[in-house]
Amino acid sequence: MTYTDLKNEICNTWVQLSAEQMAQVRMALLDISSSVGQYPRMREISKCSSLASALILLEKWKLLTPQKVDIILQLTEHVGPHTGMIRGLIEHYKKKTFPTADTYDSEETHVQQNPVPHDPVYNRICEYLSENLRGRWSDLGRSLGLGNLVTELFRDPAIRKKDKVYQVLEEYRVRVQGDPIPGLLQALQGCELNLQRKHILREILS
């Protein structure tokens, strides 16, 4: 069984979810994003209309990969009476793919750990910038290489600027390899947001 086969088997279990089941999936996504320290991505979560789109979102967050599949159980445990079957599919996939794989409990513990270095510090930086960027959030987003996201956020006037800052910073954290703080400081310097950069260095990182 391949990784794609596993996802297809699970999605075929619920070809069409009821409104109540889809609400359970969205609640699970919210819990998952919060448990690993991500800013809840309500706009992305609200767009999920199927189990397949929920799996794609977990992959985007790098929480679901061919090596980390137990998160699917957390996503589907309240959707319907198929938890045992889903667990069986996952265990079968792991035995075929990783003959010496750890147990479900050990992988779940790994998933719950925050993979981002300095996470509490980065959260403080996000909070500070969300209150102090004013109209410059788009400049920072482009400097971080997130021009497409900036354009998308511009098109949605219902999102507060504060929340747009959070979305840009969290998207950067998801995409960057390793510690996001050095790249963020460099982007602030590139945008000539020197007051904000100095505050972060002196008041948060010192």
C-alpha positions in Angstrom: 0.0 0.0 0.0 1.4 3.4 -1.0 0.8 6.7 0.7 -1.6 7.7 -2.1 -3.4 4.4 -1.7 -3.8 5.0 2.0 -5.3 8.5 1.4 -7.6 7.2 -1.3 -8.9 4.3 0.9 -9.6 6.7 3.7 -11.4 9.3 1.5 -13.4 6.5 -0.1 -14.7 5.6 3.3 -16.6 8.9 3.4 -17.2 9.8 -0.3 -19.7 12.4 0.8 -19.8 13.9 4.3 -22.9 15.3 5.9 -22.9 18.9 7.1 -22.5 17.6 10.7 -19.6 15.3 9.8 -17.9 18.2 7.9 -18.3 20.4 10.9 -16.5 17.7 13.0 -13.7 17.6 10.5 -13.3 21.4 10.7 -13.3 21.3 14.5 -10.6 18.6 14.4 -8.5 20.8 12.1 -8.8 23.7 14.4 -7.8 21.5 17.4 -4.8 20.1 15.4 -3.6 23.5 14.3 -3.8 24.9 17.9 -2.1 21.8 19.4 1.1 22.3 17.4 1.3 26.0 18.1 0.0 27.3 14.8 -2.2 30.3 14.6 -5.7 28.9 13.8 -6.1 29.2 10.1 -9.9 29.7 10.1 -10.1 31.0 6.6 -8.3 28.0 5.2 -10.3 25.6 7.4 -13.6 27.1 6.4 -12.8 26.3 2.7 -12.5 22.6 3.4 -15.5 20.9 1.9 -14.4 17.2 1.9 -12.1 14.8 3.7 -9.7 15.0 0.8 -9.4 18.8 1.1 -8.7 18.4 4.8 -5.9 16.0 4.1 -4.4 18.5 1.6 -4.5 21.2 4.3 -2.7 18.9 6.7 -0.1 18.3 4.1 0.3 22.0 3.5 0.9 22.5 7.2 3.5 19.7 7.0 1.6 17.7 9.6 0.7 14.9 7.2 3.5 13.3 5.2 4.3 9.8 4.0 6.3 9.4 7.2 3.7 10.9 9.5 0.2 9.5 9.0 -1.2 9.0 12.5 -2.6 12.5 12.4 -5.4 11.1 10.2 -6.8 9.3 13.2 -7.1 12.6 15.1 -8.8 14.1 12.1 -11.4 11.4 11.6 -12.1 10.1 15.1 -15.4 11.9 15.5 -16.6 11.7 11.9 -18.2 8.3 12.0 -18.0 4.7 13.2 -15.0 3.8 11.2 -12.1 4.6 13.6 -11.1 0.9 14.0 -10.9 0.5 10.2 -8.9 3.7 9.7 -6.5 2.6 12.5 -6.2 -0.8 10.7 -5.4 0.9 7.4 -2.8 3.1 9.0 -1.1 0.2 10.8 -1.1 -1.8 7.6 0.5 1.0 5.7 3.1 1.5 8.4 4.0 -2.2 8.5 4.4 -2.3 4.7 6.3 1.0 4.5 8.3 1.0 7.7 8.9 -2.5 9.0 10.5 -1.2 12.1 8.2 1.8 12.6 7.4 2.9 16.2 3.9 2.4 17.6 1.0 4.8 17.1 1.6 6.3 20.6 5.2 7.2 19.9 4.4 8.9 16.6 1.5 10.8 18.0 3.8 12.1 20.7 6.2 13.3 18.0 3.4 15.0 16.1 2.2 16.9 19.2 5.6 18.4 19.7 6.1 21.8 18.1 8.6 21.4 15.2 9.5 25.1 15.1 12.5 26.3 17.1 11.9 29.3 19.5 8.1 28.9 19.1 7.1 30.9 22.2 9.5 33.7 21.1 8.2 33.7 17.5 4.6 33.9 18.9 5.6 37.0 20.8 7.1 38.5 17.7 3.9 37.7 15.8 1.8 39.4 18.4 4.0 42.5 18.4 4.1 42.8 14.7 0.3 42.3 14.4 -0.1 45.4 16.5 2.7 47.5 15.0 2.9 47.0 11.3 -0.1 49.2 10.3 -0.3 49.3 6.5 3.2 47.8 6.0 2.1 44.2 6.4 1.9 43.7 2.6 5.5 45.0 2.2 6.7 42.5 4.8 4.8 39.7 3.2 6.3 40.3 -0.2 9.8 40.6 1.4 9.2 37.1 2.9 8.4 35.8 -0.6 4.6 35.5 0.0 3.4 37.8 -2.8 0.6 35.4 -3.8 -0.7 35.3 -0.2 -0.6 39.0 0.1 -2.6 39.4 -3.1 -5.2 36.9 -1.9 -5.5 38.7 1.5 -5.9 42.1 -0.3 -8.9 40.7 -2.0 -10.7 39.9 1.2 -11.6 43.2 3.0 -13.4 41.2 5.7 -10.1 40.1 7.3 -8.7 42.6 9.8 -5.1 43.9 9.2 -4.1 42.3 12.4 -5.2 38.9 11.2 -3.5 39.4 7.8 -0.2 39.9 9.7 -0.8 36.7 11.6 -1.6 34.8 8.4 1.5 36.1 6.6 3.8 35.3 9.5 2.3 31.8 10.1 2.5 31.0 6.4 6.2 32.0 6.5 6.8 29.8 9.6 5.2 26.8 7.8 7.3 27.2 4.7 10.7 28.0 6.1 13.1 25.3 6.9 14.3 25.6 10.5 14.2 28.7 12.6 12.0 31.4 11.0 13.4 34.3 13.1 16.6 35.2 11.2 14.8 35.3 7.9 12.0 37.5 9.4 14.6 39.9 10.8 16.3 40.1 7.4 12.9 40.8 5.7 12.1 43.6 8.2 15.5 45.2 7.4 14.8 44.8 3.7 11.5 46.7 4.1 13.2 49.4 6.2 11.0 48.5 9.1 13.9 49.3 11.4 11.9 50.4 14.4 10.1 47.1 14.6 13.3 45.2 14.0 15.1 47.0 16.8 12.2 46.4 19.2 12.3 42.7 18.5 16.0 42.5 19.0 16.1 44.6 22.2 12.8 43.7 23.9 12.0 40.2 22.7 15.2 38.5 21.7 17.6 40.0 24.2 
